[in-house]
Amino acid sequence: MSDIGIGMISIVGILVLIYSGMHVAIALTLLSYLGVGLIRGNWAIAGKLLALAASDSISGYIFGVVPLFVLMGMFISVSGIGKDTFDVASRLFSGIRGGLGIPTVAANAVFAAVTGISIASAAVFTKVAVPEMIRLGHKPRFAVGVVTGSSVLGMLIPPSLLLILFGVLTETSIGDLFKAGIMPGLLLSVAYCIAIVVMAWRFPGYTGEITRQQNDSGRMPGRAVFWKLTPIVLLIALVLGGIYAGWFTPTESGAVGALGALLLTLGKRKLTWAGLWQVLTETGHVTVAILFLLIAANIYGRMLAMSGITGFIASWIGHSGLGLYSILAIYLLIVLLMGTILDSTSIMMIIVPLIYPVMHGLGVNFVWFGVVTVIAIEVGLITPPLGIAAFVVKSTLDDPDITLNDVFAGALPYVFIMILVLILVVIFPRICLVLV
């Protein structure tokens, strides 16, 4: 069998193993080992490749950004800043038709600017927003749909772990990727808000009529608004402002942000010893899972390069006569389909090393391409059967009457909105490049 044939079989094997329930990182590592062993005819070389990749793939300074931003997000999650942001947004948007839907989106957008983790947003606002929305008269399906749909903003609005991973995989400037994610993130937030207003006016039976005035938030004095909003504004200015001003690198900003989040959490007296242990433990779990995938993806990428399949695919596409947008349409369709069975990090680890040589040969702007990829991957966070954000919302809910089907059905309108925004960003790259 030819080397390219081995590479082809490995791609099919990945899908088979994942569908059978094997962990993505284990499947990548196993097939990489088998692939190198068959290509070289020497299993000792295959074993040495695994060891070399494990030591080299995450030894760089830049990988320190992963645990630091995860730690910052975890501190923010337990600090109560999410609830404060929601309270302020409720007051500011209390006069707009749409009830608490728009404040939830607005608060999630602000919260995303300091966490970068969609799972954290989904968990926090399920606890904060859903009970309040239902109490005021919103339908449960609408309430969980808004939280699920807006939680994905954490993967687009900087700092974003997916943008960081894309930058690492393609050696693209993480600072430029962060800048490029701002406008599409704001566009997606505004599109969500417009959709909520339209649903509230045209389909009140779906959103639910507000039966009580939002008097708690409506009477919030200006001084309370200031003190509730100041911590998160300062943290955003510290982390993103420092990156854009050139005061520190994205990795250093993760350390500054984690320290700032820790101080804010201590200042609000929300951190106990038990809470600190939980934060550190969850940070370790998330970080190890991501780095394990990075190692596996690095090994798999080396095996694919060794097989020659990446060059073969690039050559085939070059001789096929397909233009950039035709190739991009096929790529995005594959990503959307992968989103139904894989989590966002796994999709990026598998697909980006394969498509990188092709897009590089076409002279694509990888800052724009990174944002397009992240938006497409985000759709998978709220689509069945995997839809990790939907599962987080369901597992965090205290209401057994709200089913997982309700969560997916409630998030469906936001899937279509995300696809629309994705199309706009593809057609008009300036949307994400205007700040770069």
N, C-alpha and C positions, 0 to 999 in steps of 0.2 A: 504494500500500500504506500502511496506517495505521502510526503510530509503534509501537503495541502489537504489530502484526504483525511489524515489524522486530525488536522485542525477543524475540518468540517464536522467530523464525527463528534469532536469535543463540544462544539456549539450545540448540536442536537442533544448530546448527553447531558449538558447543563439543564436544558428544559425538562428532560425526562426525570432527572434526579430531583429537581425542584418540585415538579408536579407530584413526585412520589413522597415528598415530605422532608427531604434532606435539607439541612441548613445550607444556605447559599455559600458561605465561606468554606465549609467542608467540601461541598460539591466542586467548587473552583479549585481547591487545593488538590483533591483526589484526582481530578481529570488533568490537572497540570502535571502532576507526578507521572501519571500513566502516559500522557502525551510526550513528555520529554524522554521518558524511558523507551518508548517505541521509536521516536525520531532518532535518538542517539544510539539506540541499541545497548544502552548501558544504564542499569538501574542505580549504580553508585553515583553517576553524574546527576541523575534526577533527584536523588536524595540530597546531594550537595547544593543543588539549585534551591531546594526548599529552605535549607539552612541559611544560604546566602541571602535570599530574598527576605527571610524573616528578620535578619539583622540589618539589612540595608534599606528596606522599603520605608521604614518609619523612623529612621535614625536622624533625619534632618531636623534642624531647628524649627522649621515652619510647622511641623506636626504638633508642636506644643500648643498651637491655637485651638486644637480640638478639645482637650480636657478643660482648658481655661474658659472657653465660651460656654461649654456645658455646665461648668461649675457656676458661672455667673447666672445662667438661666435658672439653675436649681435654687440659688439664693433668692432670686427675684420671685420665684414661685411661692416660697414660704414666707416672704416678707409682708404680704398683704398689699403690695403695690398694685397688683392686678385688680383687686376690689376697689381700691382708691381711684384708679383710672376709670373703672366702670361707673363709679358714683359721679365723678366729674363729667364724664361723657353723657350720662343720663340727664344731668342738669342742663348742659349746654344744648342738647338736642331735644329737650322735653316738649317743645312746641311743634315739632315736625311730625307729620303723619307717618306712622310706621312703628309707633310705640318704642319699645326698647331694642328693636332690631338694629337701628342705626347706631345707637350708643354702643351696642355690643361690637359691631364692626369697627367703629372708631377706636374703642378701647383695645381691641385685639391688634389693630394696626400699630398703635403706640406701644403696646406690650411687646409686639414682635421686634420693635426697634432696639430692644435690650435683651432679648432672649435668644432669638435665632433658632428656636426649637418649637416645631408645631405641636408636638405632644404636650409640652408644658402649657401652651396656650389652650389647647383643648381641655386639659384637666382643670386648669384654673377657672376658665369661664363656664365650664359645665357646672361647677360648684357655685360660682358667683352669679351668673346671668340666668341660667335656665330656671331655677326656682322662682326668681323674681319675675321673670317674664310670664311664667304660668300663673303666678299669684295675681298679676295685674290683668289677666284675661287672655293672653296669647295662647294659641293652640300648642300643645306639646310638640307636635311634629315640626311646626314652624320654629319653635324655640331651639330645639336641638339642631335643626337644619342651619340656622344662622350661626350657631357656635361652631358646628363642624365645618361649614364653608369658610368662615373667616379665620379659623385656626391655621389654615395653610399659609396665611400671610407671613407667618414666621419663617417660612422657607424661602421667601422672596425679598422681603424688606430687610436690609442689612442691620446687624450682622447675621448672616445665614450660614448654617453648617453645610448646606448643599453647595452654596457658592464657593465656600472654602475648599470643599472636596474637589469641585470642578477645577478650581485654580491649581490645586496640587496635582491632579491627574494630567492637566494639559499645560502646566507651567505658565499659566496666565496670571497676570497681576490681580491679587485678591482685592487690593484697594480699588482698582478699576471695576472689578465685578461688583463690589459693594455699591459704588456710585451708580452703576448701570441698573441695579435692582431697585433704586428709589422710585423713579417715575413709573415703571410698570406696576410696582407695589401700590403706589397711590392711585393709579388708574384702576386697578382691580378693586381697591377699597371703594372708590367713588362709584364704580359700576355696581358693586354689591348694594350700596346705599340707594342708588336709583332704582334697582330692582325691588328692594324692600318697599320703597314708597309706592311704586307701581302696584305691587301685590296688595299693599294695604288699601289702596284706592279701588282697584279693580276686583280683587278677590278677598274681601274682608272675612268671608267664611273660612278661608284657608289660614289667614294670619291670626284671626281672632280679634274681637273688638275689645279695646281697653275699657274695663269696667270701673276702674278707680284712677283718680288723678295721681300722678307721680309726685305726691306731696313731699315725700322724704327728700328726694333729690331736688325738687323744685324750690324748696325753701332753704337750700344750702347757701349760707352766706359766702360772699366773695372771698373772705379771709380763709374759710375752710377749703374753698376751691384751690386757692393759692398753695396752701400747705400740703394738700393732697397731691397736687400736680408737680410741685417743685422737685421731689426726689427723682422721679422718672425723667423729667426734663434735664436735670443735672447729669444723670447717668448717660442719657443719649448724647448730650453735648460732650461729655468726657470721652466716651468711647469713639463715636463717629467723628466728632469734631477733631479729636486728636489724630485720627487716621488721615482725614482730609487735609488737615493743616500741616501734616508731615512731622508731627511731634514724636510719633512712634509708629512702629510697624503694626500690621494686623495682629501678629503674635503677641507683641508687647501690649497692644490694646486689650487683648483678652485678659492679661494679667491685671492691668489697671481696672478693667471692668469688673473682674471677679473681686478685687479688693474693694472697689466702690460699692458693689452689691452687698458684700459682707458687712461693711460699715453701716449701710442703710438698714440692713436687717437687724443689726445690733442696736442701732439707734431707735428703731421702732419696737424693740424688745420682743421680737417675734422668734428669736432663735434660742432654743434650749439645747442642752447637751445631747438629748435624744434626737432632736431635730437636726443638729449638726452632723451626727453620725449617719442619719438617714440621707442627708444631702450628699455627704462624701461617698456613701455606699452607692447611691443611684448614679452619681457622677462617674464612679468607677465602672459600673455596669455598662452605662451608655458608651463611655470612652473605649472600653475594651472591645465592645461589639463593633464599633466603627473601625478601630485600628486592626482588628482581626480581619474585617472585610478588606481593608486597605492592603494588608499583607497578601491575602488570597488573590486580590485583583492584580497586584504586582506580579505574583507568580504566574497567574493566568496570562497576563499581558506578555510576559517573557516567552511563555510557551507558544503563544500565537505568533509572535515575531519570529521565533525559531522555525515554526512550521511554514512561514511564508504566506499565510492566508491573508494577513492584512494587506500586503503588497498585491496579492492576487485580486482581492476585492477592489482595491483602488484602481488597478489596471482594468478590471472588468467594467467598472463604472465609467472609467475614462473612455473606453471603446464602445460603450453602450449608446452614447449620444445623449444621455440624460443630462438635463441642465441642473443647476443648483437647487431650484425650487422643487423639481421633481424628486431629486434625491432627499431633500429636506422633508417633503411630504411623506415619503416612505419611512424615513427615520422617525418622524413624530408619530406616525401610526403605530410603528413597532413599540415605541416608548409607552404610548397610551395603552396598548394591549398588555405590555409587561406590567403596567400599573395595576392590572386586575389580579395579579398573582404574586407580585413582589413588593417589598417595601422600597422606599425612595432611595436609600443609600445603596441597596443591592442593584437596583436598576442602573444607577450611575456607574457603579464599579464594573458592571458587565458590558454596558453598551458604549460608554465613552472611549475605552481603549480600542474598540473595534472601529468606530467611526472617525476617530481622530486623524489617522493618516489620509483618509478620503477627504475630509474637510480641509485639512492642511494643504493638500494638493490643489484644492479649489480656491485657495487664498481667502478663506472665510475669516471674518473678524471674530475671534474666539470670545471676546467680551460679550458681544451680541449673541453668539451661539450658546454661551453659557446660560444667559438669562432665558433664552428660548427653551433650552433643555430643562431648566429648573421648573418653569411654568408647566411644561408637559408632564414632568414627573409629579408635580403637585396634584394634578388631576387624579392620579392613582391613589393619593392619600384618602380620598373620599368616595371612591368607586368600589363596588363589590367585585369579587368576594372578599378581598383582603382589607382594603380601606382602613389603614391603621388608625387614622384620626377618628373614624366612626367607631371603631372598637374601643378607643380610649374614652370617648364620650359615653358610650354605653356602660363601660365598666365603672366609670366615675359617678354615674347617676344613682340616686337613691330611690328612684321611682320604678318599680318592677312593671308598671303598666306601659312604659315606653319601651318598645321592642327595638331590636337592631334594624329591622325593616323600616321602622319609623325614622331612625337616624339617617339611613341611606336615602329614603324617599324625601326627607326634609332637605338633604344636601343636594338633591338632583338639580334644582334651578341654578345652583352655584357652579356645578360642573359645566353647564352650558355657557355660563358667563365667563368662566376661565378659558374655555375653548375659544370664545369670541375674542378675548383679550390676547390670547396666544396668536390668533390669526392677525390681529392688528400689529403686534410686535414683529411678526414675520414680514408683513407687508411694509411696515414703516419702522425700520431699524432705528431711526432717529429717536424714537420714544425712549429707548434705553441708553442711547449713546450721547444724548444731549448734555449730560453732566460729566462725561468722561473727557 
